[in-house]
Amino acid sequence: MYFAGVDIGSTMTKVVLMDTKGTILSAIKGPTGPEHRQLANEVMRMALEQAKVPLEQVACIVATGYGRLNVPFADRQITELSCHARGVSSLFPDVRTAIDIGGQDAKCMKINKGKLVDFVMNDKCAAGTGRFLEVIAATLGIKLEDLGKLSLKSNKKAPISNVCTIFAQQEIVTRLSEGEKAEDIIAGLHDALASRVTALAHRLKIEPDVVLTGGVAKNSGMVKAMRENLGCEVLVPPDPLITGAMGAAILAKETYMKATAEGETLPTKPRRLEKATFFQQ
Amino acid sequence: MTDKSQGLSKAQEIYLNRPQRAKELKAAGKKIIGYPCAYVPLEMLTALDLVPYRIYGSIKEPVTEADRALPTSFCPFIRSCLDRSLKGKDDFLDGLVTAHSCDPQHRTAHVWESCVEYSYTHFIDMPGTVRADSLEYFKGQLGDFKKTLEAFTGKKLSPDKVKAAIKSHNQQRALVKEIYQLTRPIPPLVSGTEILQVIKALMSLPVTEGNELLTQVISEVKNRQDGPAKKPARLLVWSSTSDDTDIMQIFESGANVVMDESCGGFRPFRAEVKLTDDPIDGLADYYLNEITCARTFRQATIGEIKKDYAKDLQSRFGYFKGIVEDWKINGAILFLVRYCDPFAFEMPDLKDYLERIGVPSIYIEYDYTIGALAPIRTRVEAFLETIS
């Protein structure tokens, strides 16, 4: 018997498939694209193929993320906040504070016994998110995945005062024209972004150590900037992108086990991966 | 079998087409007076046979015209109100009465009076604090309001007419209170979404027609078999304005909204106007002291040399304690329109107070557009997951 978590974020769709012991059999990441449902099917199919698990043997599927309502084969929807909290606590059982920086939002979560107890999220704006770094990388003509490494070469962070993506972009152009080095500018940007996320996190009571997840946690320069701004150890899971999908899979497993223990049968959606459209009733 | 032409169905119909009745009344010779805020004493309009019509913005309509007349980085609600007016959506209004409910409304009012043509405009300078001398000042303001109303209508605003109007509006407040009693059972007999439709319908009708609608709704709800289902949480919504059912439905997808403190809800109806010898005194007291909007600051410590924080919280928010107990509330949504300073300043203290009385709350800010709905849904659902 198997369980799956499907996390449809603004940029990436992630699927984690696990067995009854909680062992991860496959974890697949693919682009979300404009049509949430169709790519969810595709990423799910890849996860099943890799694990060699037939869809009918998946006992419970939980969908999460912004596209959670667009997964026709998911049995339950749970917000990414609860799923991240569950995923983080399975990896780091003692951690009380987690920060996830994804493509379009940053969220800070307080966790107790695997459960989300409080949270804050950024405003509907790219400032303080992965999109900010994507735009900046494009402006500088640098690959997104190279930002971190490059920024670590900096000895002198360029001061960047704006965290608004558009204004920061203008500020970078000015700094470049003044002859600032790209690595100093990127280090300055990471600091600006980290200070904004830290200010958000301080609306909750931060208890060290802090776990950082989401695509931005793959950027070593950002992890360093978060350590400096938070003034405490920042832990990063081996694959920080799949924490939400993993939490969703764990919650799927726990939901199923609890229902079975109580003699209930969970209602499930048809196990079909065919294409669906938004407008189909 | 429910009669679709009255009660909740009727309220929903009016909610979806608020100007319709006002337009009919205008065609029959009545004068329709728009107002964008709960601080305009409607009794004085009703007393002169004027029809009060509450102006709302729309989260479904992008602000375009108002951006030519106003700065863009402030209250999107009042910008939306003016925007709709500039687009001619409220062109049946004969007059506009505004109040200094907050700085954006104050300054927008003056722009509004200049760029939309009305037969009558009046601005009420509402004091911001509850003090004996602000009450005296406010009475003077209502005296000025009386004068311009008399000049506009050519009729005398006699104390008897005002008293009769106060009685009708007080009856409306009592009927609204009765509806909110019907959210006390588990599950509630009426949903937050339905109440919002009823309240916005009332604010589109003359008071007597509103009271008739309320009477129908109450009798329908008391006898209904198809009320809301029981949800895991019973919520209080505290908001400057939450006036769209799309948002209320997000709140209610995983909870029952059983009480609110909002301008599309209970706030304008919570207390009642005292019938004083000079009825203007009772109105002044009610509109300054009794409306529980964050725009009025209620300082507990006037005359004391040191602030007692607990006492201050009690004085400003103490009335929530009984509500939380009586309505069995186990969570609160503090729902703010972006840039709403009065509510944003009040929010941290209220959050603290609610925590002290054991009510978890979530603070959500939105920009008064439908673009905000998905982020609102995520925050609300995550909050409900934390309290369930």
Interface residues (C-beta under 8 A of the other chain):
Chain A: Y66 Q77 I78 T79 E80 L81 S82 D105 K115 L116 V117 D118 F119 M121 D123 K124
Chain B: E365 D367 G371 A372 A374 P375 T378 R379 E381 A382 E385 T386
